Amino acid sequence: MRQLIPVCILLCLLISCTTKKQNDATKFEEPPVSALSGKELAMAHCSRCHAYVSPDLLPKSIWRDVLPAMGHRLGIYSSGFRPDSLFDDGLSGIVVRDANVFPEKPVLAKEDWRKIETYYLENAPDTLLPPQRKHPIRMGLPHFKYREPSFSHRPSLTTLVKILPDKRGIVFSDGKNRRNILTFLTPKLDENYSIPLESTPIHFYEKSNELWLTTVGKGVFPTDAPNGALQRFVKKGTEPRYQPENQLIPDLKRPVFMTYGDLNKDGREDVVACEFGNQTGQLTWYENNGKGGYDKRILREKPGAISAIIKDANKDGLPDIYVLMAQGDEGVFLYENQGAGKFLEKRLLTFLPLNGSQHIELADFNKDGFDDIVYVCGDNADKTPILKPYHGIYIFLNDGKSNFRQSYFYQLNGAYKALVRDYDRDGDLDIAAISFFPDYARYPEESFIYLQNKGNLTFNDYSFPEAPKGRWVVMDAGDMDADGDIDLVLGSFVYFIPQGDTTGLGQQWLKTGPSVIVLENTIR
């Protein structure tokens, strides 16, 4: 999950040069001054790693905070030398220093940097008006019943939720510092049992009597230390509880999402890991070597992999990988399987680094036999925490040749996840969505939105009165009661009191907010 992961600040230039072990003010030859204008310089540098960002997308006050961080990526420091404060303590800082994310020497003339600063500050608006809703959200969910467990870990720091099949209830995790817990609830939402863990769980995957649990490290907050792991748990004999067994894949770089499939068609299940990292990171797949271990294969050596789907995109019989990248160079990529464990990268969509990309789903909305892309963006946990009119839920239709065109947009402040299912069982696809950064001052109910499909890419939006009772950061869909319809479970994370909250919701969450809630589908 990326929800508490600050977005890379607009420039992520990977400069190839030797890194010194200590900062000093040693004289060096400054790069020559360019004849380019401030706009031309900004476009030239931005295009190395991500889409160009226009000054009018942020107000002057925000640009004044963002520009120094941009300068750090170019080796521009107000003190004249690279400060140690840019680096975390311990291994995380060592990783970033060795990767030369922040160059020791400027890579452009200071006069050119001043041109860039002037260009942004002179062309940015003084203020930006928040997006306005054209009509109120309909209150009251059709065919969903609100259920709240009596059991919670308060204050709630929920990092995963999962509906268990066969009427076994739900599981959720709590990721407090030095107190990580995986809790199983019965179908009646009572505590069944809990497992204390040393690391924060982030992804839950069951197979037979095994549980493969991905842990992100010592908490969900940004780090470049490879403290994540894929941990195996088992049920032994008649014991209904999972017991820790062994570590399948250690030293993961802050993994936020995993998916599983036989990528090389050898009959063994492989693993795709979105190792989001922070300043550094990677997209990897781990080949099952049939000897109880996995061989690492890097697909993309950049931070920000946040969501992945294994599916045969070109119908050649080989599983491909769709990946959503955030953290600067945001976009959807397709890794086409070439056979023999080789993949060819193809960029499908490109987004601005301000989008805060969060999640993708594949779904055929126009019933033409081709998967369309549902894209969700809305992360505001960075230096630009303002309401943005381009945050929300997008549908990109597939022309059958893996070319995608935007065909629908629902503006949702701080959108974090959307799950596409036929919730009302009428034959078309609906969307359930959560927001971690809604407009709490005016529309606190937009923390959950249900988009009921009315045909031809038109939807009615609904929420429910209890939606502001938690700050929803994770969500899962499944048939919890085995009655043939799709239920929902939402998990709340209240570490941050929301900016702009004048309702007192933050204090309520800390004291009485639930860790999870269930929206039980009553269509059947």
N, C-alpha and C positions, 0 to 999 in steps of 0.2 A: 504494500500500500504506500501510496505516495503521500497521503494526506497530511502528514506532518513533515514533509520533506521540502525544505526551501528550494525554489527553482533557481537554476544557474542564472546569474545576472547578465543576460543579454550578449555578452561576448565570452566565448570559451576558446580562445586561440591557443592552439597547441604549438608552442614555439620550441624548435629544436636547438638547444644550446646547452653548454655544460653548466651544471648547478654547483655553486660554491657551497661550502659547509658553514660559512659564517657571513653575516651581513657586514659590509663596510662601505665607505664612501670613496672607494678607489676611483680615480679618474679614468674615463674611457671616452672614446670618440662617439659623440652623439650621432644618430642617424641623420642624414641630410633632410632639410625642409622640403616638403613636397609642394608642387604647384597646384595640387588639387584643392577644391573647396572643402568646407566642413562636411557638407552632405556627401560629396564624392568620397572623402576619406572614410566616413561612417559606413557607406555602402560597400566600399572595398574591404574593410576589415570584417564587417558583419558577415559578408557573403562567404568568408572562409569556413564558417561553421554553422550558420543558421540564417534564417530569413531576415532581411533588413527591417528594422523597427522605425516607424515614422514618429517624429516628435509629438504629433498631435494625439498620440494614444495614451499619454500620461501628462498630468499637470506639472507645472514648473517645480512645485514643492517636492514631488516624487522624483523628478529627474535630478534634483540636487542631492538626493540620497543615493540614487542609482549610479550617477556618473563616477564618483570615486571608486566604486566597486568595479565598474567597467575599466577604469584606468589601471587597476591592479592587474587585470588580465593582460595589459600591455606593458607592464613594468613601470607604470607611472605612480609614484608615491609622493605624498605631500612632504615627507621628511627628506626625500632624496635617496632613501635606501629602503629595501624591502624589510618591513617589520616582522618580528617573530610572532606577533599576535595573529597573523594570517593563518597560522598553523595550529591545529589541535595538539594537545599533549600526547605523548606516547606514539604508538604505531600509526595511528591515523595521520598525524602530522608528518611523520617520516614518509609515508606513502605519497602525500601531496607534494612534499618538497622534492622528492625524487622524480616525480612526474613533471616537474617544472611548470605547474599550473600558473604560478605567479613568477614571471621572469625576473631575474635579479637586475637586469639592465633594460632600459626602455627599448622597445622595438620600433618606435617612431619618434620623431623630433617632438620636443615639448611644445613647440609652436604649433605643430600639427594637432597635437592633443587639445590645445586651447581652441583651435578652430572647431573641433568636434563639440567641445563643451558649449561654445558660443552658438553653434548651429542648433543644438537641442534646446538650450535655454531661451533663445530668441524666438523659436518657432513653436514652442509648447504653449498650450493654453494656460491661463491663470488657474482655472478650475475646470473640472469635468462634471457634468450633471449625471447623477446615477440613472440607470435605465428605469423607465416607467412601465408598469404593466398596463396593457390595453384594456384588460377586464379583470375583475377579481377571480381568484382561484375558487372553484366550486368546493364547498366544504361538505364532507361526508363521503366516505368511500363506498361505491356500489359493490356489493357482495364481498366485503371484507369486515371481519370482526377483530377489534382491538383486544389483545391479551397481554397482561403484564405480570411477570413472575414476582413472587414475594421475595425471592433471593437475588441479591446483587452484591457486587464488590464496589463499595462506594469509597471515594469518588470513582466513577467508572472510567477506566482506561482500556476499553475493549479494542482488541487488535485483530480478532477474527471471529466470525460466526459461521456456523454450518448446520444445515438441517440434515439429520440422520435419517436414512431410509428405514422402511419396515417398522414405522411407528415407534422408533427408539428415542424420540425427543430431539434435542438440539445440543450443540457444544459451542462454547465460546471461551475466549481467553481474556485475561486481564494482564496488562503489561506495566505494572508499577515498578519503580526502581527497587531492585533487590527483592521483589515479590511478584514473580511471574507465575500465573496459575492458569491451568486448563480445566474448565468446569463442564461437566455433563449434566444436563437437566432432563428429567423424565418428560413424557408427553404432557403431563399435567403441569409442567414447568417448576417442579420441585427439584432441589439439588439431589442428584444421584451420587456422584462422587467428584472429587477434584484432584488434580495431579500438580504438585508444586514443581516448578522448572527453574533452571538456572539462567535460561535465556528466553527472550520474548518470542512466543509463537506467532506466526504470521500466515501460515497456509496449512490446511488440513486435507489429507488425502488417504482414504481407506482402500485397502484391497484385501479381500478375504479376512483373515484374523490379524491383519497387520495394519498399523497406522504409521504413515510417513508424515512426520511433522517438520515443517520448515521453521527454523528459528532465525530471527533477523540479527540477533546480537544482544548486547546489554541495553535494551530499550530500542524504541523505534526512531529515535532522533538521529540527525545526520552524523555520519562518520565514514571514514574511508578505511577503517580497520576491517580486515577480513574475519569477522567474528561470527558470521552466520554459518548455519549447518543444516543438513537434512538428516533428521534423527529417526530411527526406526523403533517402534513400540510393538509389542505383541501381546496377545491373550494366550495364557498358558492353561491347558487343561480346561476345567469347567469354570475357571476364574473369569468373571465378566469384565474385569477391569484391565485396562492396558498397563503393561509394565515396560519401562525403558529397556532396550536391548542393545543396539549398537548404532554408531554414527555411520551413515552411508556415504555422505559427501561432506567433508569439513571445509573450513577456510573460505566460505562464500562471502563475497563482498556486498554485504547488506542486501540480501535477497528480499524482494517484495512480492514476487509472484513466481509460481512454478506451474508447469504443465507437463504431461506425460504422454508418451507414444513411442511406437517402434519406428524410428526415423530411417534406419538403414535396412529395414526389412529382413532382419536376421532372427526374428522370432523373440527378441528380448526387448523389454520396455526401457526406453531411454528417458532422459530428463532435460527439459529446457528451463533454464534459470534466468530470471530477470534480476541480475545483480546490480541494482540501481546505484549503489554507492552514494557518493555525494559530489566531490570534485572529480573523483575518478570512479570508474565502474566498468561493467562489461555485460554483454549478452552472450550467454554460453549454452552449449548443449553438452550433456555428459553421456557418453556412449557406454552402455552396459556391456562390460567385457566378458560377461558370462562366468567370471571367477569370483563373484561377490564384490566387485569394485566397479568404478566408472573412470573412463578416460576423458579428460577435459578437452573440449573443442571450442575455440573462441569464434563467434560470429561477428561481433562488433565490439571494439575496445574503446567504448565511450560510456560515460555515465548516463543514467536516465531510463533504462529499459524498465517498463512498469506493467505491461500487460502483454500476454502472448496467447496465441491460439494455434494448435496443430490441425491442419486440414489440407486436403488435396485441392489446391486452387485451380490447377490446369487440367485436372482429370487424367493425369498420366499414370495413375496408380502409385505414385510416390507422395508421401506426406510432406507438405510444405509448412512454413511457419510464418504467421502474421504477427508482427510485433509493433506495439506502440512505444515510441521513444519520447521522453520528456527531457527536462533539464538542459535547455538551450536549443539544440537541434531537434525540434519537436516534429514528429511526423509518424506516419504509418509505413512500415517497410514489409515487403514480402521476401522471404528467403526461399527461393525456388530450389527444390531438391534435384540435384543433378545425378544422384546415385553415388554409391561408394562413399557415402558420408560427406559429400561436397554440396555446398549451397551457393547460389548466386543471389546477391542482394539487389532488390529492385525497390525504389522509392515509389510508393503509391500516392501519398498525400504529404503536404508540407504545411506546418502551422507556425504561427509566430511564437517566439520564446516567452511571450506574456500570457499565452493561453493557459498554461498550467494543465497540460494534458494528463488525464487520469485513467481512462478505461476505454476499451473497444469491445464490441460484440459483432458477430457475423449473423446476419438474418436476411431472408429473402422477402422483402416487403412487397414487391410488385409481382411476385409469383411467376418470375420468368425463368426460374431454374438456376439463377446465379446469386451468389452471396453478396449482399450489400453490407456496408460498414456503418455501424452505429458508433459514434465518437462522442466522448464526454470530456469536457474540460472545465476547470474551475478552481484549481489550487491557488489559494491566495496567501499561503504561508511563506511569504518572501518579503522583499523590499517594496512591493507594489500592492499593498493591501487595500485597494479601492474596488468598488463595484464596477464590473466591466461588462459592456453590452454584448460582447462576443462570448461570454461564458454560457455554457448550456449543453444541449443535446442536439447533435447533428445526425442526419441520415445522408449517406453518400451512396447513390445508386450505381450499380455495376453494369457496364455496357456489354458484358460477356467476354471482354478481352482484358479484364483487370484494369480498366480505366474507370475512375470514379468521379461522379459529378454530384455536388451538393444539391439535394432536392428537398430538404426539410431542416428547419432550425427552431428549437424551442429555447428561448432565453431563460436560463436558470442560474441565478447568482451562486457562485461557489459550487457548481455541480461536481459530484465526486464519483458516482457510479450509476449505471443504468442497466437493468436486466430485462431482456426482451423475451416475453413468453405470451402465449394465448391465455391470459388470465381469466377472461370471461367465457372461454370455450365457444366462441362464435366463428372460428375459422380464420381470424386474422391476428396479427401480432400487436400486443399492447406493450407498454414500457412502464416499469416502476423505477423511480430514480430517487436518490438522496443527495442532499447538499450539506457540505460541512461549513460553508461560508455563505449562508443565505443573507438576505437583507433583514436582519433581526429588528431593525428600527421600524420597518414598515410592513414586511411580509414574513414574519417568523414561521408561518405555516409552510413556506416553500422549502423547508428542510426535508420534506418528503412530497413527491409529486407522482401521481398515477395518471399516465396518458392512455386513455381508452381510445382505441382505434375506431374511427368512424368511416374509414375507407378513403382511398385516393390520397393517402398521406395527410389526412386531417385527424386531429385528436382533440378530445375533451380532457381538460386537466382537472384533477381532484386532489384534495388533501384531506386530513382528518383533524379534529379538534385537539387530540393529544400529541400531534406531531412535535410541538415545541417542548415536550417533556424530556427530550434527550438531544444530544448533539451527534447526529448519525454520521458515522465514518465508515462503517462496513455493512454489507447486506448480503443475504443469500436467498435463493428461491428454491423451492422443492415441495414435494407432496408430503408434508409432515404427518398427516393423519391417514394416509393411504386411501383417500376417498376419490382420487382421480382428478383433483384440481390442484393448482399451484399456490402454495402459501409463501409468506415472506417472513424473514427475521431480520431485524435491524439492531446494530450494536452502537453504543454511545461512547464517545471519548471526550472528556471534559477537562483535560489538562489546561486548555486555553479558555479564558473567558472571552467571548466574542467581542470584537471591536464594534462599536456602534450600538451595543445592546443597552437600551434604556428600559427594558422590561423587567429586569431582575432575574432573568432566566438563568444566568450563570450561577448565581448563588443557590437557586433551587436545584440545579443539576448536582452541585457539590453535596447537598444535604439529602435530597430525596430522589434524585434521578435514577432510573433503572439502568442496569448494564445492557440489557437487551429487551426488546419487545417483539411480539409475534403479531402479524396481521394474517389471521386465519381466513382463508378463502371459503365462502359459504355458498358458492355457486352450485355445489353438489352436497 
